């Protein structure tokens, strides 16, 4: 049953409020690690567990959210998740040691994991089929804007208040969200508590499999991937758990995750496109602030100023896509968005160390426009024809693959930067020899400059080597951006296999 005009907007506010702070909390801790490490007397490697613990527990709960909705009732599960998230936020801010903070971050991830897929499912049910584009524009703004504003907000709060307030700020918002959802959200008949056997084996394989792959993606580059015995063991655990999970879920009467949804070609193809699109998008989005801060000397605030307009551009393009997705072929919007994103990433591959502020801002704005055109038509093409009683299961898998695509993309991009920087450094250092006339002339000029300043010749070799490192890293960024640009264009091939259904919003069988 569709909601009235006023009710649907109240529902949107109720479900998006906790969802936004959950998404922000995924990245808000990153810029506060040094403060947390100092306050809790922890090492660098230890402090990163505050991020990893949240990501792992969050990733495990996301695909379970549809099953948990059926097990205890969707409204009860939604409110319970907000309560756990809000309470654990208070506990995180009050943590007395690193171990306690990591434990409370695990609880926070458990509470927050179900919020994103549940909010997406509820929005699609609350808005009539003709307004699904608007509903997903609201949802998409939250999911896209969160990762952008998170680091900026975390840095500002940490600098002006304390790192503990990045958690405390969730408490009043969480309380408001609990009250709103208790009053406004209603359970449809197919989302009330159901009697069913608990899939213990599926739960076990899901936890071990997703926990392993999330750790591998987060720590792989740091531990040199398969050179690390720990990564080797976890890779085997992931593969075995993944295979056993598939076998178990296909034959269990009440599986944790409903893999039968993938019999729907449109749903399967939409998930594949989402995975590879976010692989490329998150790779480029994460690399841009790293380039600005490590290569250009930008502060976190300055980097935030570069990223901010992109969020506004995404909001604008989502509003456009949301209003016209039912009037224009979704494939046309989706293809246009992918081409824009690919072209923007190509522009990023042309960055150099002399670029000014606006050289970085305009590609980020263009990327934001492309992201909005991608997200709305892809989400609607993938989910709008799914029966309502299966929507929570469908959105949980969809959001899992979205997150996994982003995680794999980030791991791939950071690894490429590290490997390519080594390659270019080795290649360029061969030119710093006494047999290279250009090198010797420039070295002599530096020595003369230092002498003229009374520095006794200074250290021209050290200065030139530092410049070589900067140039090597810049070339590594350029090549990685170029690879992401080409890979993004490859997604266009997958669009041709995406079937656009005309039965949006109807209870079409998805089995």
BAMI-275845 format. One record per residue (C-alpha): x, y, z; residue in three letters. Coordinates in pm, 1 decimal. Last residue first. Layout:
N
[[X, Y, Z], ALA],
...
END
This chain:
511
[[1273.8, -1649.6, -852.8], UNK],
[[1191.4, -1287.1, -879.1], UNK],
[[822.6, -1290.4, -949.7], UNK],
[[682.2, -950.7, -1033.6], UNK],
[[485.1, -774.9, -766.3], UNK],
[[450.6, -447.9, -947.7], UNK],
[[660.8, -141.8, -868.4], UNK],
[[815.4, -110.2, -1207.8], UNK],
[[664.0, -353.9, -1458.2], UNK],
[[819.3, -203.3, -1771.8], UNK],
[[1139.3, -403.9, -1730.7], UNK],
[[1473.1, -281.9, -1865.7], UNK],
[[1705.5, -574.8, -1937.1], UNK],
[[2073.0, -504.9, -1872.1], UNK],
[[2291.3, -701.4, -2116.9], UNK],
[[2392.5, -388.7, -2313.9], UNK],
[[2483.5, -221.0, -1984.7], UNK],
[[2761.7, -476.9, -1929.4], UNK],
[[2957.9, -345.6, -2228.3], UNK],
[[2939.0, 10.0, -2091.8], UNK],
[[3123.9, -114.8, -1780.9], UNK],
[[3441.9, -128.1, -1991.9], UNK],
[[3441.8, 252.3, -2002.1], UNK],
[[3501.1, 244.6, -1625.6], UNK],
[[3801.1, 17.9, -1676.4], UNK],
[[3959.1, 271.6, -1912.4], UNK],
[[3916.1, 555.1, -1661.8], UNK],
[[4038.5, 341.6, -1372.4], UNK],
[[4355.8, 258.6, -1568.3], UNK],
[[4410.5, 629.1, -1644.0], UNK],
[[4367.3, 724.3, -1277.2], UNK],
[[4626.0, 460.5, -1186.3], UNK],
[[4868.1, 590.5, -1450.0], UNK],
[[4843.8, 949.2, -1328.9], UNK],
[[4874.0, 853.3, -961.6], UNK],
[[5190.0, 653.6, -1033.2], UNK],
[[5332.2, 942.3, -1240.3], UNK],
[[5272.5, 1172.9, -943.5], UNK],
[[5441.5, 927.2, -707.4], UNK],
[[5749.4, 912.0, -928.0], UNK],
[[5760.3, 1291.8, -962.2], UNK],
[[5739.0, 1338.5, -585.3], UNK],
[[6009.8, 1076.1, -526.5], UNK],
[[6234.2, 1243.1, -786.6], UNK],
[[6182.5, 1576.1, -611.0], UNK],
[[6304.9, 1420.0, -288.5], UNK],
[[6604.7, 1285.2, -478.0], UNK],
[[6681.3, 1631.1, -616.7], UNK],
[[6674.3, 1785.4, -270.5], UNK],
[[6898.8, 1514.4, -124.5], UNK],
[[7146.6, 1548.5, -411.8], UNK],
[[7153.6, 1929.5, -382.2], UNK],
[[7248.7, 1921.1, -10.7], UNK],
[[7356.7, 2268.8, 86.6], UNK],
[[7645.2, 2416.3, -113.0], UNK],
[[7787.9, 2594.2, 188.8], UNK],
[[7455.1, 2741.1, 301.6], UNK],
[[7546.5, 3109.2, 272.1], UNK],
[[7251.9, 3195.4, 50.5], UNK],
[[7476.7, 3234.1, -255.8], UNK],
[[7624.6, 2893.5, -169.1], UNK],
[[7279.9, 2732.6, -177.3], UNK],
[[7211.6, 2879.1, -522.7], UNK],
[[7551.4, 2771.1, -651.5], UNK],
[[7492.4, 2416.3, -529.3], UNK],
[[7149.2, 2413.9, -693.3], UNK],
[[7294.3, 2535.7, -1021.3], UNK],
[[7562.5, 2265.7, -1009.7], UNK],
[[7302.6, 1996.4, -954.7], UNK],
[[7100.0, 2127.0, -1250.9], UNK],
[[7407.4, 2109.3, -1476.3], UNK],
[[7501.6, 1761.8, -1345.0], UNK],
[[7149.5, 1622.7, -1402.4], UNK],
[[7128.8, 1765.5, -1751.7], UNK],
[[7472.5, 1622.3, -1836.6], UNK],
[[7382.4, 1268.5, -1730.2], UNK],
[[7708.0, 1078.0, -1687.1], UNK],
[[7742.5, 1188.9, -1324.1], UNK],
[[7426.7, 984.4, -1253.7], UNK],
[[7071.0, 1071.0, -1153.4], UNK],
[[6905.8, 937.7, -1469.6], UNK],
[[6885.0, 579.9, -1340.2], UNK],
[[6678.2, 717.3, -1051.7], UNK],
[[6389.5, 770.1, -1293.2], UNK],
[[6324.3, 402.3, -1368.5], UNK],
[[6355.9, 276.2, -1012.1], UNK],
[[6129.7, 555.9, -888.5], UNK],
[[5886.0, 488.0, -1169.6], UNK],
[[5850.5, 121.3, -1072.8], UNK],
[[5831.4, 190.1, -699.0], UNK],
[[5558.3, 449.4, -755.6], UNK],
[[5376.6, 200.1, -978.6], UNK],
[[5364.2, -60.8, -701.0], UNK],
[[5244.6, 176.1, -426.8], UNK],
[[4989.3, 353.9, -647.5], UNK],
[[4859.0, 24.9, -787.6], UNK],
[[4810.5, -111.2, -436.8], UNK],
[[4616.3, 199.1, -333.1], UNK],
[[4394.8, 168.1, -639.0], UNK],
[[4323.8, -205.5, -604.1], UNK],
[[4241.4, -180.8, -232.4], UNK],
[[4011.4, 116.9, -297.1], UNK],
[[3837.6, -63.5, -582.3], UNK],
[[3796.2, -381.6, -378.2], UNK],
[[3637.4, -183.0, -94.3], UNK],
[[3408.9, 12.9, -329.7], UNK],
[[3293.0, -301.4, -507.1], UNK],
[[3239.4, -469.4, -170.6], UNK],
[[3023.3, -179.6, -54.8], UNK],
[[2806.2, -187.8, -368.0], UNK],
[[2795.4, -567.9, -355.0], UNK],
[[2667.4, -556.1, 3.6], UNK],
[[2422.9, -279.9, -88.1], UNK],
[[2264.3, -493.8, -359.3], UNK],
[[2257.3, -801.1, -134.5], UNK],
[[2072.1, -608.6, 138.9], UNK],
[[1847.0, -436.5, -116.1], UNK],
[[1725.2, -770.7, -253.7], UNK],
[[1657.9, -923.2, 88.1], UNK],
[[1462.3, -614.3, 198.2], UNK],
[[1271.0, -611.9, -132.6], UNK],
[[1157.5, -974.5, -121.8], UNK],
[[808.2, -909.6, 15.3], UNK],
[[786.1, -604.5, -208.7], UNK],
[[834.2, -806.0, -527.0], UNK],
[[1142.8, -694.1, -726.8], UNK],
[[1057.1, -489.8, -1038.3], UNK],
[[1199.9, -164.8, -898.6], UNK],
[[1529.6, -317.6, -785.0], UNK],
[[1787.5, -341.9, -1064.2], UNK],
[[1650.9, -90.1, -1314.7], UNK],
[[1573.3, 149.2, -1028.7], UNK],
[[1920.8, 126.1, -880.2], UNK],
[[2095.3, 163.0, -1216.3], UNK],
[[1877.1, 454.8, -1325.9], UNK],
[[1943.6, 646.8, -1000.2], UNK],
[[2313.9, 572.4, -939.5], UNK],
[[2467.8, 640.6, -1279.0], UNK],
[[2329.5, 987.7, -1353.7], UNK],
[[2414.7, 1098.6, -999.8], UNK],
[[2768.9, 967.7, -1032.8], UNK],
[[2820.8, 1156.2, -1359.7], UNK],
[[2735.0, 1491.0, -1204.6], UNK],
[[2966.4, 1422.9, -911.2], UNK],
[[3248.3, 1332.5, -1149.6], UNK],
[[3198.6, 1666.1, -1324.3], UNK],
[[3226.9, 1849.9, -991.7], UNK],
[[3543.3, 1656.2, -903.2], UNK],
[[3689.6, 1730.3, -1246.9], UNK],
[[3618.4, 2100.8, -1189.6], UNK],
[[3768.3, 2121.5, -838.5], UNK],
[[4115.2, 1982.0, -913.1], UNK],
[[4210.3, 2228.7, -1186.6], UNK],
[[4028.5, 2489.9, -979.4], UNK],
[[4291.8, 2472.4, -705.0], UNK],
[[4596.9, 2513.3, -931.6], UNK],
[[4805.3, 2248.7, -1108.1], UNK],
[[5186.5, 2279.4, -1096.1], UNK],
[[5245.5, 1930.8, -951.6], UNK],
[[5067.3, 1763.2, -1241.4], UNK],
[[4719.7, 1621.6, -1301.6], UNK],
[[4653.1, 1459.4, -1642.3], UNK],
[[4522.0, 1130.5, -1498.9], UNK],
[[4254.5, 1335.6, -1323.3], UNK],
[[4119.5, 1439.7, -1663.6], UNK],
[[4090.7, 1067.6, -1751.0], UNK],
[[3891.9, 1016.1, -1431.0], UNK],
[[3653.3, 1284.8, -1553.3], UNK],
[[3618.2, 1117.4, -1894.1], UNK],
[[3531.4, 785.1, -1727.4], UNK],
[[3277.3, 947.6, -1496.1], UNK],
[[3113.8, 1131.1, -1788.5], UNK],
[[3104.3, 810.2, -1997.0], UNK],
[[2948.6, 621.1, -1702.8], UNK],
[[2683.3, 887.9, -1652.6], UNK],
[[2591.3, 891.2, -2020.9], UNK],
[[2558.5, 511.9, -2020.9], UNK],
[[2329.7, 521.0, -1717.8], UNK],
[[2111.3, 796.9, -1858.6], UNK],
[[2079.0, 616.9, -2193.9], UNK],
[[2020.8, 279.8, -2025.8], UNK],
[[1743.0, 436.1, -1816.8], UNK],
[[1553.0, 522.5, -2140.6], UNK],
[[1410.9, 867.7, -2072.5], UNK],
[[1069.7, 953.0, -1926.3], UNK],
[[1074.0, 730.1, -1616.5], UNK],
[[1433.4, 833.5, -1533.4], UNK],
[[1342.2, 1199.9, -1584.6], UNK],
[[1261.4, 1321.7, -1233.8], UNK],
[[1512.7, 1106.7, -1044.8], UNK],
[[1785.8, 1169.7, -1301.3], UNK],
[[1750.7, 1547.2, -1264.6], UNK],
[[1736.7, 1531.3, -884.9], UNK],
[[2031.9, 1295.0, -890.0], UNK],
[[2224.9, 1537.3, -1111.5], UNK],
[[2175.7, 1819.6, -860.2], UNK],
[[2266.7, 1611.2, -554.5], UNK],
[[2576.1, 1475.9, -728.5], UNK],
[[2685.7, 1831.3, -813.0], UNK],
[[2650.9, 1930.3, -446.5], UNK],
[[2867.9, 1635.4, -343.8], UNK],
[[3126.5, 1731.7, -605.2], UNK],
[[3131.1, 2086.2, -467.7], UNK],
[[3260.8, 1945.3, -134.7], UNK],
[[3561.6, 1748.5, -263.6], UNK],
[[3789.5, 2044.8, -336.5], UNK],
[[3689.6, 2228.4, -18.1], UNK],
[[3745.3, 1905.0, 176.8], UNK],
[[4099.7, 1889.5, 41.1], UNK],
[[4153.8, 2241.7, 177.7], UNK],
[[4022.3, 2132.3, 520.1], UNK],
[[4240.6, 1820.1, 523.9], UNK],
[[4540.4, 2044.7, 446.2], UNK],
[[4680.2, 2057.3, 94.3], UNK],
[[5051.3, 1983.1, 47.2], UNK],
[[5021.1, 1911.2, -325.6], UNK],
[[5159.5, 1556.5, -329.1], UNK],
[[5046.8, 1400.9, -0.8], UNK],
[[4736.3, 1608.8, 74.3], UNK],
[[4600.3, 1662.4, -276.4], UNK],
[[4696.7, 1318.0, -403.6], UNK],
[[4538.7, 1146.8, -103.4], UNK],
[[4227.4, 1362.9, -148.3], UNK],
[[4195.4, 1242.4, -511.8], UNK],
[[4282.6, 875.7, -454.1], UNK],
[[3971.7, 800.3, -248.2], UNK],
[[3728.2, 935.2, -508.2], UNK],
[[3916.9, 761.9, -792.9], UNK],
[[3903.8, 414.5, -638.6], UNK],
[[3553.8, 477.5, -508.1], UNK],
[[3426.0, 539.9, -859.5], UNK],
[[3609.5, 250.5, -1027.0], UNK],
[[3502.6, -28.8, -793.6], UNK],
[[3169.2, 150.9, -750.2], UNK],
[[3097.2, 96.7, -1118.2], UNK],
[[3229.2, -260.7, -1111.6], UNK],
[[3001.7, -368.2, -826.1], UNK],
[[2696.5, -171.2, -946.1], UNK],
[[2726.1, -318.0, -1297.1], UNK],
[[2740.8, -669.2, -1150.4], UNK],
[[2443.8, -597.2, -925.0], UNK],
[[2239.9, -469.7, -1218.7], UNK],
[[2331.4, -779.3, -1418.9], UNK],
[[2205.2, -1008.8, -1144.3], UNK],
[[1883.2, -813.4, -1086.4], UNK],
[[1808.3, -801.2, -1459.3], UNK],
[[1883.9, -1170.3, -1503.2], UNK],
[[1655.0, -1281.9, -1217.3], UNK],
[[1802.3, -1615.1, -1110.7], UNK],
[[2018.3, -1399.9, -883.1], UNK],
[[1727.0, -1368.6, -640.4], UNK],
[[1775.1, -1738.2, -564.5], UNK],
[[2078.6, -1633.5, -359.4], UNK],
[[1850.2, -1533.9, -71.5], UNK],
[[2089.6, -1455.8, 212.0], UNK],
[[2051.4, -1605.4, 561.0], UNK],
[[1863.9, -1899.5, 408.4], UNK],
[[1520.1, -2015.1, 528.9], UNK],
[[1460.3, -2355.3, 364.7], UNK],
[[1833.2, -2423.9, 318.2], UNK],
[[1939.1, -2578.7, -15.9], UNK],
[[2073.7, -2281.5, -210.2], UNK],
[[2207.2, -2116.1, 103.8], UNK],
[[2420.9, -2416.3, 204.8], UNK],
[[2588.9, -2461.1, -132.8], UNK],
[[2659.6, -2087.5, -169.3], UNK],
[[2791.6, -2061.3, 187.1], UNK],
[[3016.8, -2366.1, 139.3], UNK],
[[3180.2, -2204.0, -164.8], UNK],
[[3225.2, -1867.9, 8.9], UNK],
[[3358.3, -2025.0, 329.3], UNK],
[[3620.2, -2225.7, 135.0], UNK],
[[3730.9, -1920.1, -66.7], UNK],
[[3736.9, -1688.6, 237.4], UNK],
[[3924.4, -1931.5, 461.0], UNK],
[[4182.8, -1989.4, 185.6], UNK],
[[4232.5, -1613.2, 149.5], UNK],
[[4253.0, -1579.8, 528.3], UNK],
[[4538.1, -1831.3, 538.7], UNK],
[[4731.8, -1655.6, 260.6], UNK],
[[4672.8, -1313.2, 416.1], UNK],
[[4815.9, -1438.0, 747.6], UNK],
[[5113.8, -1598.7, 573.0], UNK],
[[5197.3, -1255.5, 419.7], UNK],
[[5354.3, -1258.3, 73.4], UNK],
[[4998.3, -1305.0, -53.8], UNK],
[[4918.5, -935.4, 1.3], UNK],
[[5213.1, -718.5, 97.9], UNK],
[[5102.1, -671.7, 461.8], UNK],
[[5005.3, -303.5, 420.8], UNK],
[[4864.4, -372.9, 75.5], UNK],
[[4639.3, -649.8, 207.7], UNK],
[[4523.0, -483.1, 530.7], UNK],
[[4178.7, -346.8, 436.8], UNK],
[[4105.7, -579.3, 145.7], UNK],
[[4226.4, -888.3, 332.7], UNK],
[[4039.5, -789.2, 649.8], UNK],
[[3716.6, -746.6, 450.6], UNK],
[[3775.6, -1077.8, 275.2], UNK],
[[3820.6, -1267.4, 602.3], UNK],
[[3524.4, -1116.8, 787.1], UNK],
[[3304.9, -1172.9, 482.6], UNK],
[[3390.2, -1542.5, 466.7], UNK],
[[3405.6, -1619.6, 839.9], UNK],
[[3079.9, -1436.9, 918.2], UNK],
[[2891.7, -1568.9, 614.2], UNK],
[[3009.9, -1926.9, 667.2], UNK],
[[2893.3, -1923.9, 1029.1], UNK],
[[2556.9, -1761.1, 954.0], UNK],
[[2493.8, -2008.6, 674.1], UNK],
[[2574.6, -2292.6, 910.1], UNK],
[[2338.3, -2154.4, 1174.9], UNK],
[[2044.5, -2098.7, 939.2], UNK],
[[1781.6, -2035.1, 1205.0], UNK],
[[1455.2, -2220.5, 1153.6], UNK],
[[1152.1, -2009.3, 1076.5], UNK],
[[850.5, -1853.6, 1242.0], UNK],
[[791.5, -1506.5, 1102.2], UNK],
[[788.4, -1162.4, 1264.3], UNK],
[[612.3, -904.8, 1048.1], UNK],
[[750.7, -797.2, 711.9], UNK],
[[491.9, -955.2, 478.1], UNK],
[[203.1, -782.1, 658.0], UNK],
[[361.3, -438.6, 611.6], UNK],
[[522.9, -305.2, 929.5], UNK],
[[460.9, 60.4, 1001.7], UNK],
[[718.9, 337.2, 1035.8], UNK],
[[597.1, 674.6, 1166.7], UNK],
[[586.5, 665.2, 1546.4], UNK],
[[871.4, 430.1, 1638.9], UNK],
[[1074.6, 554.7, 1341.1], UNK],
[[1049.4, 916.7, 1454.1], UNK],
[[1130.6, 842.3, 1819.9], UNK],
[[1433.1, 624.2, 1735.4], UNK],
[[1558.3, 879.3, 1479.3], UNK],
[[1537.9, 1163.8, 1733.5], UNK],
[[1740.2, 954.4, 1979.2], UNK],
[[1997.6, 871.2, 1710.3], UNK],
[[2041.2, 1236.3, 1615.3], UNK],
[[2092.3, 1328.2, 1981.4], UNK],
[[2351.9, 1047.7, 2022.3], UNK],
[[2541.8, 1068.0, 1692.6], UNK],
[[2734.7, 1380.5, 1799.9], UNK],
[[2890.0, 1175.8, 2080.5], UNK],
[[3085.1, 964.8, 1831.0], UNK],
[[3277.1, 1237.4, 1642.8], UNK],
[[3272.5, 1409.1, 1983.3], UNK],
[[3531.1, 1168.3, 2127.1], UNK],
[[3791.3, 1300.2, 1880.8], UNK],
[[3780.2, 1631.6, 2065.6], UNK],
[[3642.1, 1983.0, 2010.6], UNK],
[[3784.3, 2214.9, 1743.8], UNK],
[[4043.3, 1996.5, 1569.0], UNK],
[[3856.2, 1669.3, 1617.6], UNK],
[[3523.4, 1816.8, 1511.5], UNK],
[[3672.9, 1976.5, 1197.8], UNK],
[[3866.2, 1665.0, 1098.0], UNK],
[[3567.8, 1435.9, 1144.0], UNK],
[[3340.7, 1667.6, 945.7], UNK],
[[3581.4, 1677.3, 649.5], UNK],
[[3648.0, 1302.4, 666.5], UNK],
[[3273.8, 1220.9, 676.4], UNK],
[[3146.4, 1484.6, 429.4], UNK],
[[3252.4, 1291.1, 118.5], UNK],
[[3176.2, 937.9, 240.5], UNK],
[[2829.2, 1051.8, 354.2], UNK],
[[2732.2, 1248.1, 41.7], UNK],
[[2710.9, 946.9, -187.0], UNK],
[[2498.4, 722.5, 37.1], UNK],
[[2281.7, 1009.2, 160.7], UNK],
[[2230.4, 1164.2, -181.7], UNK],
[[2151.0, 821.9, -321.3], UNK],
[[1865.1, 767.7, -77.1], UNK],
[[1697.2, 1096.0, -163.0], UNK],
[[1758.9, 1043.7, -536.3], UNK],
[[1633.5, 686.7, -488.4], UNK],
[[1297.7, 814.8, -363.7], UNK],
[[1278.2, 1071.5, -646.4], UNK],
[[1335.7, 797.6, -905.0], UNK],
[[1081.2, 574.5, -733.2], UNK],
[[821.9, 847.5, -790.6], UNK],
[[622.6, 676.3, -1069.6], UNK],
[[635.7, 350.0, -873.0], UNK],
[[460.5, 507.9, -570.1], UNK],
[[685.1, 605.6, -276.8], UNK],
[[662.3, 423.1, 57.8], UNK],
[[770.9, 81.4, -73.5], UNK],
[[1086.0, 203.7, -248.8], UNK],
[[1167.5, 415.8, 56.7], UNK],
[[1127.4, 118.3, 292.3], UNK],
[[1364.4, -98.6, 86.0], UNK],
[[1631.9, 172.3, 69.0], UNK],
[[1604.0, 244.6, 441.6], UNK],
[[1638.1, -125.2, 523.3], UNK],
[[1943.4, -167.6, 298.5], UNK],
[[2122.8, 129.5, 464.5], UNK],
[[2024.2, 69.2, 827.7], UNK],
[[2112.5, -299.7, 848.2], UNK],
[[2485.2, -261.8, 905.6], UNK],
[[2459.8, 25.4, 1154.6], UNK],
[[2392.1, -173.3, 1470.1], UNK],
[[2648.2, -442.6, 1393.0], UNK],
[[2902.1, -176.2, 1292.5], UNK],
[[2845.8, 7.8, 1620.7], UNK],
[[2890.7, -315.9, 1815.5], UNK],
[[3222.7, -374.7, 1638.4], UNK],
[[3316.8, -12.6, 1712.1], UNK],
[[3244.1, -81.5, 2080.4], UNK],
[[3491.7, -369.4, 2079.2], UNK],
[[3756.9, -160.5, 1900.4], UNK],
[[3708.5, 124.7, 2150.6], UNK],
[[3740.4, -114.9, 2446.7], UNK],
[[4063.6, -255.5, 2305.3], UNK],
[[4201.0, 93.8, 2241.8], UNK],
[[4145.4, 195.9, 2601.8], UNK],
[[3906.2, 408.6, 2810.0], UNK],
[[3623.2, 434.4, 2555.6], UNK],
[[3364.0, 701.3, 2640.8], UNK],
[[3316.6, 823.4, 2282.3], UNK],
[[3290.5, 462.5, 2165.0], UNK],
[[3036.4, 388.6, 2442.1], UNK],
[[2816.6, 679.4, 2331.9], UNK],
[[2833.9, 558.7, 1971.5], UNK],
[[2756.2, 205.0, 2098.0], UNK],
[[2430.1, 333.3, 2243.0], UNK],
[[2331.6, 511.8, 1920.3], UNK],
[[2415.6, 217.7, 1692.1], UNK],
[[2248.7, -38.5, 1919.2], UNK],
[[1934.7, 178.9, 1948.3], UNK],
[[1928.3, 241.6, 1570.7], UNK],
[[1961.1, -132.3, 1501.5], UNK],
[[1684.0, -214.0, 1750.3], UNK],
[[1457.9, 40.0, 1577.3], UNK],
[[1515.9, -120.5, 1236.4], UNK],
[[1486.1, -477.6, 1370.6], UNK],
[[1156.6, -398.7, 1544.7], UNK],
[[1023.1, -235.3, 1228.7], UNK],
[[1136.6, -525.8, 1010.1], UNK],
[[997.5, -814.1, 1217.3], UNK],
[[1209.8, -1050.1, 1429.5], UNK],
[[1310.1, -1325.9, 1185.0], UNK],
[[1182.7, -1166.2, 864.3], UNK],
[[1378.4, -846.6, 918.8], UNK],
[[1677.9, -1054.2, 1032.5], UNK],
[[1677.0, -1234.4, 695.4], UNK],
[[1668.4, -907.2, 501.6], UNK],
[[1942.3, -758.5, 720.0], UNK],
[[2179.2, -1054.0, 687.3], UNK],
[[2352.4, -920.4, 373.5], UNK],
[[2442.3, -596.8, 559.1], UNK],
[[2539.1, -760.6, 892.1], UNK],
[[2873.5, -907.1, 781.0], UNK],
[[2989.8, -589.5, 604.5], UNK],
[[2916.9, -376.9, 911.8], UNK],
[[3107.9, -613.4, 1141.9], UNK],
[[3411.0, -602.6, 909.1], UNK],
[[3398.4, -227.8, 840.5], UNK],
[[3365.9, -136.2, 1208.1], UNK],
[[3654.3, -357.5, 1318.7], UNK],
[[3873.5, -231.9, 1031.5], UNK],
[[3834.0, 134.6, 1126.0], UNK],
[[3910.0, 105.6, 1499.2], UNK],
[[4164.5, -158.6, 1398.2], UNK],
[[4366.1, 121.9, 1240.0], UNK],
[[4476.9, 221.5, 1592.4], UNK],
[[4673.2, -99.6, 1641.9], UNK],
[[4885.6, -50.1, 1331.4], UNK],
[[4973.9, 307.7, 1432.8], UNK],
[[5050.5, 218.2, 1793.0], UNK],
[[4821.8, 293.8, 2086.5], UNK],
[[4851.4, 520.3, 2388.6], UNK],
[[4473.9, 584.9, 2411.5], UNK],
[[4487.3, 964.2, 2370.1], UNK],
[[4776.9, 956.9, 2124.6], UNK],
[[4627.7, 687.4, 1902.8], UNK],
[[4286.6, 854.8, 1907.5], UNK],
[[4438.8, 1189.6, 1805.6], UNK],
[[4641.2, 1026.9, 1527.7], UNK],
[[4339.8, 828.8, 1408.4], UNK],
[[4109.7, 1130.4, 1377.4], UNK],
[[4119.6, 1165.5, 996.3], UNK],
[[4001.0, 809.4, 939.7], UNK],
[[3732.4, 809.2, 1210.8], UNK],
[[3468.1, 984.9, 997.9], UNK],
[[3483.0, 725.0, 719.2], UNK],
[[3219.7, 462.2, 802.0], UNK],
[[3066.6, 697.9, 1058.6], UNK],
[[2932.8, 914.6, 774.0], UNK],
[[2741.9, 615.6, 637.9], UNK],
[[2582.9, 550.1, 977.1], UNK],
[[2506.2, 921.3, 1024.4], UNK],
[[2322.3, 925.5, 690.6], UNK],
[[2128.9, 605.0, 756.4], UNK],
[[2007.9, 729.8, 1095.7], UNK],
[[1843.3, 1035.9, 935.4], UNK],
[[1746.5, 861.7, 610.4], UNK],
[[1484.4, 632.4, 767.0], UNK],
[[1280.6, 894.3, 953.5], UNK],
[[1317.3, 1171.2, 694.8], UNK],
[[1199.4, 946.9, 410.9], UNK],
[[911.8, 819.4, 625.7], UNK],
[[808.2, 1178.8, 695.4], UNK],
[[822.1, 1243.8, 321.0], UNK],
[[602.7, 940.0, 253.4], UNK],
[[351.5, 1050.2, 516.8], UNK],
[[287.2, 1392.4, 362.5], UNK],
[[199.7, 1259.0, 17.0], UNK],
[[-1.6, 961.9, 142.6], UNK],
[[163.5, 618.7, 154.1], UNK],
[[140.8, 339.3, -100.1], UNK],
[[0.0, 0.0, 0.0], UNK],
END
